Amino acid sequence: MSVEAREARQPWILLSPALGAVTLLLFVPLLFILVYSFWLRTATGADLAGFYLDNWQEALSDPFYRDILLGTLRIAAITTLVCALMGYPAAYFIARSRGNKAILLLLLMLPFWISYIIRTMSWINILGVSGGLNTFLIAVGLVDEPIQMLYNQTTVILGLVHFLLPFMVLNIYVSLEGIDTNLEDAANSLGATRWQSFLQVTLPLSLPGLAAGGLLCFVLGAGTYITPLVLGGPRDAMFANLVFEAIITQLNWPLGSALSLMLLVVLGALVLIYNRYLGMAQLMKGLG
Amino acid sequence: MMGGLGWNLIRGWTLLVYVFMFLPVAVVVLLSFNASQFGSFPMTGFSFRWFIELTQNDAILRAFRTSIILGLLTALISTTLGVLASLALVRYRVPGANVISTLLIAPILVPEVVLAVALLLFLNFLSINKSFALLLAGHVIFTLPFVILVVQARLVSIKRDVEEAALSLGANPVQTFFQITLPLMLPAVLAGALFAFTISFDDITGTLFWKPGGVETVPTQIFAMLRNSISPEINALGTVMIVMTVGLPLLGAAIARQMARKSGT
């Protein structure tokens, strides 16, 4: 074999274990559940291989699934909006502050290292019947009995915002940091007020970061089932809870496959639209 | 020039955002030292009681052992795969490198629930039931993209000149890799491994699908304990986890800085 041919083969040898793993453990399994979603779970619990549309018909036409899917998208949208409103000024402050930027950034990274389940359940200590807030309200005499604040849709959104906010702040920060501050100065010296130069120069230039953070918050938020289980009530199930129910509790794997694919198609479409207009590079900047 | 009312408003807002992010976690740590037998306010005294109880709880110790073994194996496999792939992507001109990168990043673009379902059902079809092996396969596949992103970002900054110098001075490629490239890459490799370990150690979404009955990791153990109200033990367990997953990276960063300083002189 010539030296060139060996040179050309080397990267493929290095790549093959990782590509093999992704193929065998992700792409083939995804194709498999696509096939599986057309099988039928019979009353005896055995799977009937074949091409049955029953699961898809149930998943797509039953108003129960449709309502929960829409509810899930709504929760994810509100969460994303709240993250953007809370996160943008914070990201702006970090990007433009001088002295303590390193500490602010370190603190911003810390939540990524703190377990998701701990951060989610930590709200029970604050909002629970004997939590911090109720203890405080009773101590100052505002209420006589503890208020039930937990286990509703608002606390689910609260938990999701708490979990996802760092993703948003980090992505906006990365894009703000990449903007040449001379542009803002130029706008100011040409007579724009600070607010005008922000609205017309800085904000538009930071939109890619805002979009990347928004995509992450929406997709991660819409795919969760732990937060509603810990902070939601019995009626606050999200779509991923239905998948969990179908697969783990009811053991109806063909139906679970169809529901999983529905979620994948809806969220995957968002990722594709994002990729079409902004490209994956922006997203990777924030993650790496 | 950054003074003014607007800037102060933004500063105040940022402070509130940080309080929002850290207050609940701080309360977990605070309550874990509460002497009261309920996992809630008021604080009745300062005590290490719940940490001592943790060390006597077999279920929790087992969960820790499972999580640590799973995390270490995940880190080992995921880092090996990730470093090899990153080397290929950074050091060679691979046709279609963009497509390959996207394929390798795919596990974080697919919602974790969907990944969990697909892997569970496919491996079950291949007669691999819920087991430690399935758990490991799952953890490897969703930590791999993070390892590749972290390692790749660090690898780019290592110059090829040093390797070329070694080669031109008569070292063969294998010698060059082990004596020059690997030591230079070590911080990147360790960062990737640490990342994989922490993500694996924290995971619950996929783990609940893949774990065999009776096997618990620390997060699933906490989740199971949450079913009956919040106990002080959960807060203590949470504190231990926070110390582990926050302390390890900080320690790692300190060691990396130390190593960089040594190799710099």
Chai-1 contact restraints between the chains, C-beta under 6 A:
chainA,res_idxA,chainB,res_idxB,connection_type,confidence,min_distance_angstrom,max_distance_angstrom,comment,restraint_id
A,P11,B,A88,contact,1.0,0.0,6.0,A-B,restraint_1
A,P11,B,Y92,contact,1.0,0.0,6.0,A-B,restraint_2
A,P11,B,V94,contact,1.0,0.0,6.0,A-B,restraint_3
A,L14,B,L84,contact,1.0,0.0,6.0,A-B,restraint_4
A,L14,B,L87,contact,1.0,0.0,6.0,A-B,restraint_5
A,L14,B,A88,contact,1.0,0.0,6.0,A-B,restraint_6
A,L15,B,A85,contact,1.0,0.0,6.0,A-B,restraint_7
A,L15,B,A88,contact,1.0,0.0,6.0,A-B,restraint_8
A,P17,B,L81,contact,1.0,0.0,6.0,A-B,restraint_9
A,A18,B,L81,contact,1.0,0.0,6.0,A-B,restraint_10
A,A18,B,A85,contact,1.0,0.0,6.0,A-B,restraint_11
A,A18,B,L104,contact,1.0,0.0,6.0,A-B,restraint_12
A,A21,B,L81,contact,1.0,0.0,6.0,A-B,restraint_13
A,V22,B,L104,contact,1.0,0.0,6.0,A-B,restraint_14
A,L25,B,L119,contact,1.0,0.0,6.0,A-B,restraint_15
A,L25,B,A137,contact,1.0,0.0,6.0,A-B,restraint_16
A,L25,B,I141,contact,1.0,0.0,6.0,A-B,restraint_17
A,L26,B,P107,contact,1.0,0.0,6.0,A-B,restraint_18
A,L26,B,I141,contact,1.0,0.0,6.0,A-B,restraint_19
A,P29,B,A118,contact,1.0,0.0,6.0,A-B,restraint_20
A,P29,B,L119,contact,1.0,0.0,6.0,A-B,restraint_21
A,P29,B,F122,contact,1.0,0.0,6.0,A-B,restraint_22
A,L30,B,A118,contact,1.0,0.0,6.0,A-B,restraint_23
A,F32,B,F122,contact,1.0,0.0,6.0,A-B,restraint_24
A,I33,B,A118,contact,1.0,0.0,6.0,A-B,restraint_25
A,I33,B,L121,contact,1.0,0.0,6.0,A-B,restraint_26
A,Y36,B,L121,contact,1.0,0.0,6.0,A-B,restraint_27
A,M86,B,V17,contact,1.0,0.0,6.0,A-B,restraint_28
A,P89,B,I10,contact,1.0,0.0,6.0,A-B,restraint_29
A,P89,B,W13,contact,1.0,0.0,6.0,A-B,restraint_30
A,A90,B,T14,contact,1.0,0.0,6.0,A-B,restraint_31
A,A90,B,V17,contact,1.0,0.0,6.0,A-B,restraint_32
A,F93,B,I10,contact,1.0,0.0,6.0,A-B,restraint_33
A,F93,B,T14,contact,1.0,0.0,6.0,A-B,restraint_34
A,P111,B,M21,contact,1.0,0.0,6.0,A-B,restraint_35
A,W113,B,T245,contact,1.0,0.0,6.0,A-B,restraint_36
A,W113,B,V246,contact,1.0,0.0,6.0,A-B,restraint_37
A,W113,B,P249,contact,1.0,0.0,6.0,A-B,restraint_38
A,I114,B,I242,contact,1.0,0.0,6.0,A-B,restraint_39
A,S115,B,D202,contact,1.0,0.0,6.0,A-B,restraint_40
A,S115,B,M241,contact,1.0,0.0,6.0,A-B,restraint_41
A,I117,B,I204,contact,1.0,0.0,6.0,A-B,restraint_42
A,I117,B,P219,contact,1.0,0.0,6.0,A-B,restraint_43
A,I117,B,I222,contact,1.0,0.0,6.0,A-B,restraint_44
A,I117,B,F223,contact,1.0,0.0,6.0,A-B,restraint_45
A,I118,B,G238,contact,1.0,0.0,6.0,A-B,restraint_46
A,I118,B,M241,contact,1.0,0.0,6.0,A-B,restraint_47
A,M121,B,L226,contact,1.0,0.0,6.0,A-B,restraint_48
A,S122,B,P24,contact,1.0,0.0,6.0,A-B,restraint_49
A,S122,B,V25,contact,1.0,0.0,6.0,A-B,restraint_50
A,S122,B,V28,contact,1.0,0.0,6.0,A-B,restraint_51
A,W123,B,P24,contact,1.0,0.0,6.0,A-B,restraint_52
A,I124,B,I230,contact,1.0,0.0,6.0,A-B,restraint_53
A,N125,B,V27,contact,1.0,0.0,6.0,A-B,restraint_54
A,N125,B,L31,contact,1.0,0.0,6.0,A-B,restraint_55
A,I126,B,P24,contact,1.0,0.0,6.0,A-B,restraint_56
A,S130,B,S40,contact,1.0,0.0,6.0,A-B,restraint_57
A,G132,B,F41,contact,1.0,0.0,6.0,A-B,restraint_58
A,T135,B,F41,contact,1.0,0.0,6.0,A-B,restraint_59
A,G223,B,P111,contact,1.0,0.0,6.0,A-B,restraint_60
A,G223,B,V113,contact,1.0,0.0,6.0,A-B,restraint_61
A,I226,B,I204,contact,1.0,0.0,6.0,A-B,restraint_62
A,A240,B,V113,contact,1.0,0.0,6.0,A-B,restraint_63
A,V243,B,V113,contact,1.0,0.0,6.0,A-B,restraint_64
A,I247,B,V117,contact,1.0,0.0,6.0,A-B,restraint_65
A,W253,B,L121,contact,1.0,0.0,6.0,A-B,restraint_66
A,G256,B,V117,contact,1.0,0.0,6.0,A-B,restraint_67
A,S260,B,V114,contact,1.0,0.0,6.0,A-B,restraint_68
A,S260,B,V117,contact,1.0,0.0,6.0,A-B,restraint_69
A,L263,B,P111,contact,1.0,0.0,6.0,A-B,restraint_70
A,L263,B,V114,contact,1.0,0.0,6.0,A-B,restraint_71
A,L264,B,V114,contact,1.0,0.0,6.0,A-B,restraint_72
A,L267,B,P111,contact,1.0,0.0,6.0,A-B,restraint_73
A,V271,B,L109,contact,1.0,0.0,6.0,A-B,restraint_74
A,L287,B,L149,contact,1.0,0.0,6.0,A-B,restraint_75
A,G288,B,L149,contact,1.0,0.0,6.0,A-B,restraint_76
A,G288,B,A153,contact,1.0,0.0,6.0,A-B,restraint_77
